[in-house]
Amino acid sequence: MVLDLVVIGTAITLGPLHNSAFILLLSSRRGVRQGLAFLLSWLANLVAVIAVVVLLTGGQPPARHSAPSTAAIAAKLAIGVALVLYGAHRRRRPPRPHGPPRWAAKIDNASPVEAVGLAWLLQPWAMVGAGAATALNANLSTLTDWLVLAGYCLLATLSLIAMEMYAVGAPTAANARLNALRNWLGEHQEQLVVTLSLLLGLWLTARSIYELVA
């Protein structure tokens, strides 16, 4: 469980789309406040999903090879295959010239409520679902698993936390460097999406098949 959550959390935090949107928020008026609203919403979404899993299991992992355990592995397998197919499709399709999404033009005047909604909208729900299926195996009678789940949520939010702290601590330098990062993310967005989808998809697929046959 630990290694799977580390891989999934890393893939989530490196996603280019939400990081680009977050940098735009930080560059807007009241940027730090807007960024904090986005960050807290992002983290709350992750915590809420884990909380639902814990409520369903009662904090006890299902028995090995039981119906819930097999269903969770099958769900991870389905997500893994879907990510591989999605990454392969994005890789094969011809490059499309595209400008920033329509919501990007509205970010400068966004309210904290809109920043909260944007975080929910940009959450990579397939990856979050894979994390939830993995968290099904958490045994909350042990402190270690509590720390693992907390660490997963923080890891999946790490890029946002780092940028928020940078913007608070050194606003002038952060504005220039984060905008340069946003430009780089925009230029390499397609490659990043393909790479993350394929790598995480292959990982989930291989791990799920192994768990089903082991």
Secondary structure per residue as TSV (DSSP state, phi and psi in degrees):
chain	resnum	aa	ss	phi	psi
A	1	M	-	360.0	-42.3
A	2	V	H	-61.0	-50.4
A	3	L	H	-63.0	-40.7
A	4	D	H	-61.3	-43.7
A	5	L	H	-68.2	-33.1
A	6	V	H	-64.5	-44.9
A	7	V	H	-64.2	-46.3
A	8	I	H	-65.7	-45.6
A	9	G	H	-61.2	-38.3
A	10	T	H	-65.8	-43.2
A	11	A	H	-62.1	-40.1
A	12	I	H	-64.3	-48.6
A	13	T	H	-67.9	-24.1
A	14	L	T	-87.9	-3.1
A	15	G	-	-55.4	131.2
A	16	P	H	-74.5	-31.4
A	17	L	H	-68.4	-50.3
A	18	H	H	-70.2	-30.6
A	19	N	H	-67.4	-39.8
A	20	S	H	-63.6	-43.8
A	21	A	H	-62.7	-38.8
A	22	F	H	-65.9	-40.1
A	23	I	H	-64.3	-39.7
A	24	L	H	-60.1	-41.7
A	25	L	H	-62.3	-43.9
A	26	L	H	-63.7	-27.4
A	27	S	H	-84.2	-9.1
A	28	S	S	-82.7	174.5
A	29	R	T	-63.8	140.8
A	30	R	T	55.8	38.9
A	31	G	H	-61.0	-41.8
A	32	V	H	-63.7	-40.5
A	33	R	H	-66.5	-42.8
A	34	Q	H	-64.4	-41.5
A	35	G	H	-62.9	-39.3
A	36	L	H	-65.1	-39.8
A	37	A	H	-62.2	-43.9
A	38	F	H	-62.1	-47.6
A	39	L	H	-60.9	-47.3
A	40	L	H	-66.2	-36.7
A	41	S	H	-65.7	-44.1
A	42	W	H	-57.5	-48.7
A	43	L	H	-66.2	-40.7
A	44	A	H	-63.0	-37.2
A	45	N	H	-60.6	-45.4
A	46	L	H	-63.8	-44.6
A	47	V	H	-64.3	-40.1
A	48	A	H	-62.7	-41.2
A	49	V	H	-64.0	-44.6
A	50	I	H	-63.5	-39.7
A	51	A	H	-62.4	-39.4
A	52	V	H	-62.5	-42.9
A	53	V	H	-61.1	-44.4
A	54	V	H	-63.5	-39.9
A	55	L	H	-64.0	-37.9
A	56	L	H	-68.5	-36.3
A	57	T	H	-94.4	-12.7
A	58	G	T	69.7	17.8
A	59	G	T	79.6	8.7
A	60	Q	S	-119.3	128.5
A	61	P	-	-66.5	144.0
A	62	P	-	-66.4	155.3
A	63	A	-	-62.6	145.7
A	64	R	T	-60.0	135.0
A	65	H	T	68.0	11.3
A	66	S	S	-77.8	169.8
A	67	A	H	-60.7	-46.3
A	68	P	H	-62.1	-40.0
A	69	S	H	-64.4	-45.0
A	70	T	H	-65.7	-38.1
A	71	A	H	-63.9	-40.3
A	72	A	H	-63.9	-42.3
A	73	I	H	-65.9	-40.8
A	74	A	H	-63.4	-37.1
A	75	A	H	-64.6	-42.9
A	76	K	H	-63.5	-38.9
A	77	L	H	-63.4	-44.1
A	78	A	H	-63.0	-41.6
A	79	I	H	-65.1	-42.3
A	80	G	H	-60.5	-46.8
A	81	V	H	-62.9	-41.8
A	82	A	H	-62.0	-41.0
A	83	L	H	-65.6	-40.2
A	84	V	H	-62.9	-46.9
A	85	L	H	-63.2	-40.8
A	86	Y	H	-64.5	-46.2
A	87	G	H	-62.5	-40.8
A	88	A	H	-65.6	-39.0
A	89	H	H	-64.1	-46.3
A	90	R	H	-64.1	-32.6
A	91	R	H	-71.4	-36.1
A	92	R	H	-82.3	-26.8
A	93	R	S	-71.6	147.6
A	94	P	-	-64.8	148.4
A	95	P	-	-60.8	140.3
A	96	R	-	-115.8	122.6
A	97	P	-	-67.6	127.9
A	98	H	-	-148.0	145.2
A	99	G	-	-89.4	-172.6
A	100	P	-	-65.7	150.4
A	101	P	-	-60.9	161.1
A	102	R	G	-61.5	-34.3
A	103	W	G	-68.8	-19.6
A	104	A	G	-62.8	-34.1
A	105	A	G	-69.7	-18.4
A	106	K	G	-97.6	-3.1
A	107	I	G	-66.7	-34.6
A	108	D	G	-59.7	-32.1
A	109	N	G	-106.7	17.5
A	110	A	-	-70.0	145.9
A	111	S	-	-90.6	164.0
A	112	P	H	-56.5	-34.8
A	113	V	H	-63.9	-41.3
A	114	E	H	-67.2	-35.8
A	115	A	H	-63.8	-38.9
A	116	V	H	-62.5	-45.4
A	117	G	H	-65.5	-35.7
A	118	L	H	-65.2	-38.0
A	119	A	H	-62.1	-41.4
A	120	W	H	-64.6	-41.7
A	121	L	H	-65.1	-37.9
A	122	L	H	-90.5	-1.7
A	123	Q	S	-61.4	130.8
A	124	P	-	-76.8	85.9
A	125	W	H	-64.9	-28.4
A	126	A	H	-63.9	-44.2
A	127	M	H	-67.1	-40.2
A	128	V	H	-62.1	-39.2
A	129	G	H	-62.6	-38.8
A	130	A	H	-63.4	-39.1
A	131	G	H	-63.9	-39.6
A	132	A	H	-65.0	-42.7
A	133	A	H	-63.6	-33.7
A	134	T	H	-71.9	-39.5
A	135	A	H	-66.7	-12.5
A	136	L	T	-58.1	-25.1
A	137	N	T	-87.8	5.3
A	138	A	-	-73.0	137.2
A	139	N	-	-109.8	101.3
A	140	L	T	-81.9	9.7
A	141	S	T	-82.0	-6.2
A	142	T	S	-114.8	140.1
A	143	L	H	-63.7	-33.5
A	144	T	H	-57.6	-45.1
A	145	D	H	-70.5	-33.3
A	146	W	H	-58.3	-46.4
A	147	L	H	-65.8	-36.8
A	148	V	H	-62.8	-46.3
A	149	L	H	-65.7	-41.8
A	150	A	H	-63.2	-42.3
A	151	G	H	-63.5	-37.9
A	152	Y	H	-61.4	-46.5
A	153	C	H	-62.5	-41.1
A	154	L	H	-69.9	-39.3
A	155	L	H	-62.0	-41.7
A	156	A	T	-69.2	-11.6
A	157	T	T	-111.9	1.8
A	158	L	H	-59.3	-43.5
A	159	S	H	-61.7	-39.0
A	160	L	H	-68.7	-41.4
A	161	I	H	-61.8	-43.9
A	162	A	H	-63.4	-43.7
A	163	M	H	-69.1	-38.1
A	164	E	H	-62.5	-45.4
A	165	M	H	-65.2	-37.4
A	166	Y	H	-64.6	-42.7
A	167	A	H	-66.2	-33.5
A	168	V	H	-74.5	-42.2
A	169	G	H	-78.7	-34.1
A	170	A	-	-143.7	72.4
A	171	P	H	-59.1	-39.9
A	172	T	H	-67.7	-50.6
A	173	A	H	-65.1	-38.5
A	174	A	H	-63.4	-40.8
A	175	N	H	-59.2	-46.1
A	176	A	H	-68.3	-47.1
A	177	R	H	-73.2	-37.5
A	178	L	H	-70.6	-33.8
A	179	N	H	-68.6	-35.3
A	180	A	H	-64.7	-39.4
A	181	L	H	-64.0	-40.6
A	182	R	H	-62.3	-41.1
A	183	N	H	-62.0	-40.4
A	184	W	H	-66.5	-42.1
A	185	L	H	-62.4	-38.2
A	186	G	H	-64.8	-39.3
A	187	E	H	-71.1	-29.0
A	188	H	T	-114.0	16.1
A	189	Q	H	-58.3	-44.6
A	190	E	H	-62.5	-45.7
A	191	Q	H	-63.6	-38.4
A	192	L	H	-67.1	-43.5
A	193	V	H	-61.5	-45.1
A	194	V	H	-63.0	-47.2
A	195	T	H	-63.3	-47.5
A	196	L	H	-64.6	-40.9
A	197	S	H	-64.0	-46.2
A	198	L	H	-67.2	-46.2
A	199	L	H	-64.6	-48.7
A	200	L	H	-68.0	-39.0
A	201	G	H	-61.8	-44.5
A	202	L	H	-65.1	-39.3
A	203	W	H	-61.7	-50.6
A	204	L	H	-63.1	-39.9
A	205	T	H	-64.4	-48.0
A	206	A	H	-64.1	-45.0
A	207	R	H	-64.2	-40.6
A	208	S	H	-67.5	-42.7
A	209	I	H	-61.8	-42.5
A	210	Y	H	-60.7	-44.7
A	211	E	H	-66.8	-32.0
A	212	L	H	-71.9	-35.4
A	213	V	H	-96.1	-15.6
A	214	A	-	-71.1	360.0
